[in-house]
Amino acid sequence: MNRRQLGTTGYDVTAVGLGTWNIGGDWGDVSAEEGRDTVRTALDAGVDFIDTADVYGDGFSEQRIAEVLDEREVRDEVTVATKAGRRLDPHTAERYNYENLAEHVDRSREFLGVDTLELLQLHCPPTDAYYQPETFDALAQLKEEGKVDHCGVSVERVEEALKAIEYPEVETVQIIFNMFRQRPAELFFEEAKRRSIGVIVRVPLASGLLTGKLSRDMEFPENDHRNFNIEGEAFDRGETFAGLPVDAGFDAVDELSGYVPERMTMAQMALRWILDHDAVSTVIPGSTNPEHVRANAAVSEMAPLSNQVHGAVRDIYEEYVFEDVHHRW
């Protein structure tokens, strides 16, 4: 699998990683063995970058990852990034302080079975947190104490990313970027390249819309965010279907289907489109379906999309997506 540098962390990671939100919750029920099998399948496919968070199943995801890494004895070969902050209740900017973050970090160290977290990311803090230097001072202190090797942020909005990379502690930014969320490719990617910031792309398939496998009449389980967060009832609306109204999303997918290259699925086209942007360090699709995990990993070695396909994607974005999404995130 092709590899890319993750900013200034020194980690050389696979261009396609594994996101494990699906393992931890908000996507329907997943058993512990299904979670472990997902990680095993990704490792077998060559993936060596895994992203998780303390809030994914309240530690369930972190624990399943640790079990498989121990089982395979590959801890030195795999980079694990986790996130902290979303367990704060209330989830307010002022609570992103050293005391709270240190508590969360200690818990993740225990669940992941490590003394030092390789990459700790603030987990989509409220916007005001990016204007609190003490929040980033807390990250620096955690590094000094040896509890964290490298730090980054996971953001909802482009402006949050641009503010975050002003702090020297921030070496990576995790952001939503896909065919339906194209704004990061403008100013943010330019600044990320200029500052050697690692870019981790999440929600690459727009909650499954860009797989081409969903149908307009599909019903999701009650504990699936595609059921309970359509309007942002539980967390930021942009995390579900990339914030796009579902009908508009299906209309756009119908148009995109005519441009899928031979020997590619729509999901693979969507992932390849992301990797065609050289500012991207790694993309982290999530799935508990072994076939999908393997197909996602294979995208790393596929040829770039043609200029014609890139042009068509932009045209479809402007016709079906831009008005609803572009300036909101």
N, C-alpha and C positions, 0 to 999 in steps of 0.2 A: 504494500500500500504506500502511496506517496505520502511524504511527510512535510511538515511546515514548522517553522520556528514560532513558538508562542511568546511573542514579544521579547522582552529582555529577561524572561524567567530562566533561560537556559534549557528549557524543555523543548525537545524536538518531537512533535506529536503527530499522530496520523491525521490526515486531512479530514477524515470522517471519524468522529468519536461516537460515544453512546450517551444519550441523555436518559436519565432514569426517573424522571417524574412519573412516567407510566407505571414503574414498579411500585412507587410509594403511595399512590393514591390519586384521586380526582379523575380517574380514567376507568372506573369500575373496579370490581374485585380482582386482585391478583394474589395468588398464594405465594408462600415463601419459596417453594420449589420452582414455580414459574419465574419468580424474580431471579433466582440463582441461574436457571437455565438461560435466561436472557443474557446475563453477564457472560456465562460460558460461551454462548454462541458468538457474541461479539469478539471475545478473545480469540476464538478459533478462526474468525474471519480476518484477524490481523489488527483489530482495533486496540489501541493502547492508551486512549484518553477517555476517561469516564467522568461525567459530571453528575453531581447529586446535590442534595440539600438536607439540612437537619429537619426541615418541615415535611419532607416527602415521606408520608406515612409515619410522621413523628419518630424518625430514626430508622424505620423499616428498610428503606432503600440503602442507607449507609451500612447497615448490618449485613444485608445480603451481599453487597459488594465485598465487604471484608471477608465474609465466609468463603467466597469463591477465590479471592486472591490468596488466601491461606491454603485452600485446597489445592490450587494450582502451583503454589510457591512461586508467584510471579510479581511480588510486591515491588521489586526493583526494576521491573520492566513496564510497569503501568503507572501512568500519572492520574491521580484522582483529585478532582476539584470539588469542593463542597461550598455551601453557602450558609450564611447565618443572618438572622434578623427578623424573618417573617414569623417566628414564634413569639415575638414581643406582643404583649397584650396589655394595654392598647398599643397598636402599631403606629407609634408617633416618632418624629424625628429626634426629639430630645432623649429618647430611650436608646438610641444608637450611641452608647457610651462604653467606656472600657469595662466597667463592672458587668454589664449585661452581655457584651460580646465575649468577654473572657469566659463567662459561665457557659455560653453556647459552644464556644470553641472547645472547652474541656469535655463537654458531652460528645461532640463529634469525634474528638480524639479517642475517646473511649469506644464509641460505636465502630469507628473505622480501625481500631486496634493499632494506633500509631502514636508516637510521642509528638510528632510535628506534622501539621497539615501541610501538604505540598502547595495548595492554592486555596486560600480563603477568599470568598467573594461576598460582599455585602449584598443581601438579597432584596433587590428592588425597594430601597428605602424611600420614604416620602421625599419629595423634592427638596424640602428645607434641609435635609440631612447633608446634602452636597455643599451647603453653605455654612456648615459647622466644622471648622478646622479640627475641633476636638475629636470628632468622629474618626478622622484620618490619623490623628495623633494616637488614637487607641490602636489602630492597625499597626502603627510603627512600634508601639510598646509590645504588642503581641509578637512581633518579629524579633524584637530585642530579647524577649524572654525565651525564644526558641520554640514557641508553640505553633508558629506559622512560618513557612519559608517565603511565600510570595502572596501578594494581595491583589485583589481586583474588585470590580463591582458588576452587578447584574442590574441593568437599567430598563425602565419602561420607555423613556423618551430620549431622542437624540440630544436635546439640550442637557439632560442629566449626564450623558456620556461625555459631552464636551467639557462640562464643568469638572467632572470626576478626574479626567486625565490631566488637570492642572496640578493635582497633588502627586508628589513624587512617589508616594507609597503605592499608587495604582499602576500595575503593570499589564492588566488585562481588563477588557470590557466584554461582558456578555450582553447581547442585544438581539432583538427580534429583527430578522432580515429574511425576506423571501419575495417571491414574485408579486405578492400582495402588499409588501411593506418595503418599498424601495428607497425611501428617503435616506437611510443611513449611507447609501452609496454616494451621496453628495458630499457635504462638508466633513462629516464625521470620518469617513474612510480616509479622506485626504489627511486629516489631522492625525489619525491613528498611525498611518504610514510615516508621517513626518516625525512622530514621537516614538516610533517603534513600539506601539501598543499592540498586544495580542488581542485579536478579535475572535470571540467565540460566538457562533451564531446559533440561536435557539429558535424554536417554533418554525423550523424550516419548511414544514409541509402544511402550515396554517391549520393545525389541529386535524389533519387528515384530508382537508379539502383538496390539497394539491396532490393527493395520491390518485385522484380520479375514481376512487372506489366507493365514495359515499353517495347516497341517493337523497333526493330532496325530501322523501317521506321517511327517512331513517329515524328511528327513535333510540335514544341513548339511555343507559341506566340512570337512576336517580342520583347516584354518587359519581357521575361523570360530568366534568365541568362543561361539556358541550350540551348538557341538559340544564344545569343550574346557574351558569354564568354567562348566558348569551348577552345579557344587558349589563354585565359587570356587577351582578348582585353580590358576589363573594370576593372578587378581586378585580384587578384592572381588566376591562373589557378587551383590551388588545391582546391578552393572552389566549383568548378563545376565538378561533377562526380569524386570527390576526386583526380582530376588531371590525371585520367587514360584515355587513348585513348578509345573512346566509344566502338569500336568493341571488343577490348580486355576485356572491362568490361562485355559486353554481353556474351562473351565466358566463362568468369569466372562464371557469374550468371547461365549459363546453367549447369555447373559442380556442383555448389553449390545446385542447385534445388534437386539433388538426396539425399541430406543429411538433408532436412527439417524434423524435428521430427513430429510425429503425433500430431494433435491438435494445431499445430503452423503454422503460415504463414511464408514465407521467411523473411518478415520484422520483425516479432517477433523473429525469430531465430537470425537475425542480431543484434537486440537490446539486446537479452539475452546474446549473445557472448560478448558484451561490458560489461554488468553488471557482468559477470563472472570474471572480473578483479577487484580485491578488492581495487585497488588504485582509482577507479572511484567513485566519490561522487554522480554524477547525470548525466543522459544523456538527451539531449533536442531535441528530434525529433520535427519537425514542420509539420503541415498539417492543411488545412482548411476543410477537410472532417471529419465530426463528427464520423463516423464509424472507421476511421483510428486513430483518437485521442483516442478513447476508447480502441481500440485494442493495441495501443502503451502502454497506461497506465497499461493494464493488465499484461504486461511482468514482471513487478516488482515482482509479486507473482508466476511466473512460475519457475519450477525447473531448475537448471543449466544444460547446455548442457553436453553431455557425452564426455569422453576423445576421443572417436572415431570421433565425430563431430569436436572437436577442432583440432585434427590432420589433418582431411580432409581439414578444412579451411586453415590451414597453408600450406599444400601441394598445394592447388589451388592457394594460394597467391604467392608462390614461382614460380609456373609454368606460371601464367598469368599476375601477377602484379608487382612482385619484381623489375624487370629490369627497368620498366617505372616510378616507383613511389618511391621506398624505400629510396633512398639517396637524393631525391629532396626536401623533407620536413622533 
